[in-house]
Amino acid sequence: MKTERLLKQGSEVASNTRKDIEEKLGENVISKDNNLNYQYIDDNKKLDCTVS
């Protein structure tokens, strides 16, 4: 299915981008200290996003 193929390609692009950045910085860019926390704030499924 076209959608599944596009999702897989997008995931691979994001993964490769993260790995490239980490290699250039010499450190991990994702950690438990900088993860995105979110929760639904109403019935319309609007997200409330905050960075911890």
ZAZANU-864860 format. One line per field, with one value per residue (C-alpha): residue in one letter; x, y, z. Coordinates in steps of 0.25 Angstrom, whole numbers, always signed. Layout:
<pts>
res = a|...
x = X|...
y = Y|...
z = Z|...
</pts>
This chain:
<pts>
res = m|k|t|e|r|l|l|k|q|g|s|e|v|a|s|n|t|r|k|d|i|e|e|k|l|g|e|n|v|i|s|k|d|n|n|l|n|y|q|y|i|d|d|n|k|k|l|d|c|t|v|s
x = +0|+5|+2|+10|+22|+22|+22|+33|+41|+38|+42|+56|+58|+56|+65|+76|+75|+76|+88|+95|+93|+97|+110|+113|+110|+117|+105|+91|+80|+69|+69|+60|+63|+58|+46|+33|+22|+7|-7|-21|-27|-41|-51|-46|-33|-25|-11|-5|+10|+21|+36|+42
y = +0|+14|+20|+9|+11|+26|+24|+14|+24|+36|+27|+24|+38|+43|+31|+34|+49|+47|+37|+48|+59|+50|+46|+61|+65|+53|+51|+46|+56|+48|+46|+44|+59|+65|+56|+62|+60|+61|+58|+60|+72|+71|+62|+67|+60|+73|+71|+79|+77|+82|+79|+73
z = +0|-4|+10|+17|+8|+10|+25|+25|+16|+25|+37|+31|+27|+42|+47|+38|+41|+56|+54|+45|+55|+67|+59|+57|+71|+77|+87|+87|+83|+90|+105|+116|+120|+107|+103|+98|+108|+103|+107|+101|+107|+102|+95|+81|+83|+83|+89|+99|+97|+106|+106|+120
</pts>
